[in-house]
Amino acid sequence: MHMGSWSLQRHGDRAVRQGVFAHLDQQPAALSRRAIISGAAAAVGSPVLAARAADTFDYVENGVTKKMTEIEARDALTKKVEAATAAGKGLDPDRRGALNEKALFSEDFYFKYGLRPDPEEVSKSPFLPPQAELPFAPMKRRYAGYNKYEERIKNGIALYQGDLLAAVKNKDWDAIGPMLEKGKKSSGNSKSAEGGTGVAASDLRSSCRAYGLFANTVLQSENDSGSTTANLLARHLVNEVYFSMDDIADAAKAKDQAAAKVAWTRGKEYLNGYLKIVNYPIASKVGDKFPLVTESL
């Protein structure tokens, strides 16, 4: 499915939403700094807004260039944004919050571009193999990251297609709650006799954090001034796995097996999408590539 993209820039406590749409095979051109609407979502291709004069832009979509004023460009892109939102690919403040604060990793592809590509669309990004090479991460950095997070990642994969899948299949709703416990910080005084009131996150939830932290080690180098697009995409996929777990937990509370199955399958697709990305930089000197989730409902 071809889809568009739109960037999300944040200034202070206000979100300035900006939109650009196009097909996956299109490439963006450089934009003027004063362009209110940017074509930064090059990760999946975007129409181009290039400021050629003080008040006009070249709006390029499907290979056709139109000259538009800033207001006309805003109107055109607003329609694209609305279409994406209606299709379930756009802004999602209810789930993610106004500033993506509800996500496990707040700075992801959605945070920067306002776009929620599915795993298939992520795989077609011009910033990921086989379309392009990944950002360089030194072998030592990749090796250290692999050794630090390997166990938690493999455990998370095994639990997802093992205990969690079995609980959904068997309608074991009481088991799913603890299995998907998010955890919470202590609100007590650890120095007192009563101790704190903190709750540890479950191994499944903890594995999601390991997924994102591992991506930092294999999709970035110490010299990167910011998060690479490849890493932003990986974090987006991890966040969607985490949100799918939320949906499974909600379905368990409602004892809705059909909804739980849909959420589990969706999480599987996003988890496998993430694993495919981080498996690329795992060379034999780093370790064994991570197995994909192969079980199904």
N, C-alpha and C positions, 0 to 999 in steps of 0.2 A: 504494500500500500504506500503510495506517495503521500508525503505529509509535509507540512510546513513547520517553521520554527519561529520563535520569538524570544528576544532577549529580555532579561529582567535585571535592571540595575537598581541599586538601593542607595539612598542618600539619607543618613540619619535614621529617623524612625518612619520615613515615608518611602513607599515603593513606587517607582516610576516604571510603568509597564510599557514595553516597546515591542512591536511585532513585525516580523518578516516571514514570508511564506514562499515556498517553491518546491520543486521536485528534488529527489535525492541526488541526482547526478549534476546539479548545478553548483557552481562555485561562486563565492562572494568576492566582490572587489573591495578595495580599500575605501573607507568612509571618512568624510570630513569630521573633525572633532566636534563641530557645532551641529552635526546632524542629530536631531532629537531622536529620530528613529534609526536604530543601527542594524546592520546586517551581520552581527557578530556570530550568528548561529551557523557557522560554516561546518560544524561537525556533521550535519546532515544535509548541507547545501541550503542556500537561501536565495531569495530575490535580492537584488542589490540596490541600495540607495546611495548614490554617489553625489556629493554636493559639488556642483560645477559652478554655481553662482550663489549669490547671497541668499536668494529666496527660492531657488528651484533645485530639483533633484532629478537625476536620471533613475527612473524606476524600471528595473529589468526583471521580467518574469516570463518564463517559457521562451527565452531568447528574444523577446520583443521589448524594445526600449521606449519608454514614454517619459516625457518631461512633465513633472508635476510640481506644484508649489508644496510647501511643507504641510499646509492644511489638507491638500488633496491626498498627499502621501499618507498622512495620518488616517484619513477616512478609509482609504483603500486597505491599509494594514489592519485597522480596527475590525473590518469585516472579516479579514483572514483570521484574526485572533478569535473572534466570536465563533467562526466555523470550526476551528480546532477545539475550542472549549466544548462546543456542542457534540463533537465527535469523541470526547473523552481524552483528548490529547493536549489540552491546554491548561490554564491555571486551575489549581485545585486548593484554594485556601481552606476549605472545610477540613480536608485531611492533612494538609501540610502546614497550615497556618499562614498568616499574612506574609511572614518573612522566612518561611520554610523551617520555622523553629521546632515543628513537631517531627521533623525527619531525624533519623539517627545521626546522619551526617548532613548538617544543614547546608554546607557548601558543596553542592553537586551540580550536575548539568541543568537541572530544573531551576535551581537557585540563580544561576548565571544567565540562563537563556529562556526560562519560562516554558520549556518544552519537556514533554514526557514521552519519549520514543519507546516503543516496545522492543523486546530483545532482537527481533528480526531487523527492525529499522536501525538499531544500534550497530548490528553486524555490518550494515552497509555504509557506515560512516566513513568518510574519506580520511579520517584520522586513525583508523584501525586497520590491521591486516585483514584481508590481503590487499586492501586498497592502498595502504601506506605502512611505513615502518613505525613502530612504537617509539616513544621518547626513550632516549638512552638512559639506562640505569646501570651503573657499574656492577660487575659480577659480584664483588664483595658485598655490596648493598643488597642485592637480590638474595644472595646466599644467607646473609644474616637474617633478613626478613622471613625467609622460608623456614629457617630453623626455629625462629621465635613463634611463628603462627601456624606451622604445619599441623600440629596435633589438634588445635582448636578448630581449624578449618575442616580437617578430615572427620573429626567427631561431629561437627555440625551437619555435614553432608550425610553421614551415617544415620544420625538421629532423624533428619528430615525425611529420609526415605525408609526409615526403620520404625522407631517408636511412634513418631507423629503420624505417619501414614497408617499404621496399624490402629491407632486410636480413632482416626477418622473413619476407617473401614468398619471398625467394631462399635462405633458410636459410644466410645468410652469418654464421655464428656467430662467426667470428674478428673480424668488424667490429663486432659488437654490444658486446663488452667495452670497447674504447676509447671507443666512442660513449656509453657509460653510466658512464664512470669518475667515481667520487664525489670523487676527489682526497684528498690527505692533507697535513697540515702537515709542514714540514721537521723532521727530527730531527737534522740535522747542524749544523755551525757555519758560518754564512754568511761568516764572516771568514776561514775557513781556505781553503787552496788547493783542498781537495776540494769545498767548497761544501756545500749542503744536500741533503736527500733528498726534498724535497717534490714532490708531484705535483699539477698543476692539475686542477680539476674540468673535465669536458667541457662543451662549449657547451650540451648538452641539460640536464645537471644544473644548470649555472649559470643557465639560463633559469628553472628552478623557483624559485630564490632571488629572481630578478627579479620573478616573479609575486607572491610574497608581499610584497616590499618595495614594489612598486607599489600593492598593495592598501592598504598603510599610508597612502599619500598621497591616495587617492581615497575611502576609506571611514572616514576619521578626520579630526578637526581637532586643532589644537594644544591646544584647550581640553578635549578628552576626558580624563577622569581615568583611564580604562582602555581596553582594547580594546573597540570596539563589537561587538555581536553579529554585525552584517553582516561585519565584518572577521574575526571568529573563524570564521565559516562559510566565507569565502573561503580562509583559511589551511587549514582542514580539507580543502577540495577540492584545494588545492595539495599538501598532504601525501600525499593518496591518489594523485595523479599520480606523485609521487616513489616511493611504495611500489610502484606499478604498474611503474615502471622497474626496481625491484629484482627484481620477478617476471620481467620480460622477460630481465634479465641471468641470473637463475638458470635460466630455460628454455633460454637460449643455451648455458650450460655443460653442460646435460643433452641438448642438441640435440633439444629437444622443441618442434616447431613448433606443435602444437596448444595447448600451454600458453602459448607466446609470443603466439599470436594472441589468446587470451582476455585475457591481460594487456594487450596493446596496445589492444584494444577497450575494456577497462575504463578504461585511462588516458585514452583519447580522451573518454569520457563525462564523466569528472571534469574534464578540462581545459576542455571546452566549457562545463561548468557554471560553472567559475571565470570564463571569459571573458564569459559572459552577465552575471555580476554586475558585473564591473569596467567593462563597456561602458556600463552605465546612466549613470554620472557623466561619461562622456567626451562632452562637448558639442562642437559644431563649433569653438568657440574653444579647446578643449583639443587636438583633433586628430582623426584618423580612428579610428573604432572598430576593434578588432582582429578579424581574420577568424577564424571558427570552423574547426575541423578538419573537412573535408568528405570526405576520402578514407576508404575502408573496406577491410577485409580480406574 
